[in-house]
């Protein structure tokens, strides 16, 4: 089962890909406990370093079989806004955003 913060963007994203019985909505404070007691075998969070440190501390340094993934979920939608009067700067911003998008593909 997947532990995900209740009422978060992560939860919204995961509901598009997993059935609801695969997920457990939890508060930020309970995520570590749910992982360590076996309620969940996955944590989805934007603070993996915080939870890894907390898990190591609560498990007395024994965290065999746990790892932090390297894939990131899209967070809140963001937009770049530029002044209409500065066409050159707008072009540069659009070029950078498009370059990053194509680099990820």
N, C-alpha and C positions, 0 to 999 in steps of 0.2 A: 504494500500500500504506500501511497505517496502522501507525505505530510506537506501541506501548503498553508500559508497564512490565510486566515479567513478574511474575506472581503478585500483581497489584493488583486493587482493586475496579474500576478502569477496564477492565481486561482481562475481568473477569467480565461486566460490562455489555455490552461490545462483542461478546462471543461470542454474545449473544442476538440481535444484529442483523446481523452480518456473517459470511460464511463464513470459516473459519480461514485459507484461503489469501490473504485480504485483509489479514491482520494479521501483524506481525512483533513478537514478544515480545523486548524489549531491556532491558538494564540502564539505570538512570538515567544512568550515565556515558557511554553510547554513543548516546543519542538524537540529540544534535546532529550527530554524525558521520554517522549513518545518514540524516539529513535532507539534509545538505550533499553527501553522495556519491551521492544519488539512490536509495538503497535504499528510502526511504519518501518520500511526499509529504505526509504528515500526521503530526503529533505529538499524542498525547492525553496530557495531563498536568494535574496540579493546580497546576503552577508555570509558567504561560506567561511571566510576566515574566522569570523566571530564564533560561529557554531563549532568549527573544528577545534578551536582553543577550549571552548566550553565542554565539548565532548571529552577531550583528553583529560581535562581537569576532573570532570564528574566520574569518568571511568578509571581514575587512578593511573592514567598513562597507557592503558591497554585498549587500543582501538583497532585490533586486527580486522582486516576485511573491509575497512572503510576507506573511501577515497573521495576526493573532490573532483568533479567533472570539469571539463574545459569548454562546455557549450553554454551559451547564455541565451536566455529568453528575451525577447523584445520587451522593453519597459514601456513607460508612458510614451505616447506619440509626441514627437517633438517637431518643430518647424523652424526654419531659418527665415527671418524677416529682414529685408533690406529696404532702404529708401528708393523710391522710384527715380529720384533725381541722380542716383549714383549707379548708372547702368553697368559700368566696368566692374565695380565691386560686386554687384548682383551676379554678373557673369562668373566671376571668380568663385563666389560661394556656391553657385550651382555646379560649377566644374568640380569642386572639391567633393561635394555631396555625391554627385554621380560617379566620380572616381572611386569613392569608398564603397558605394553600392556594387559597382562592377568588380571591385577587388574581392568582395565577399562571395561573389557567385562562383 
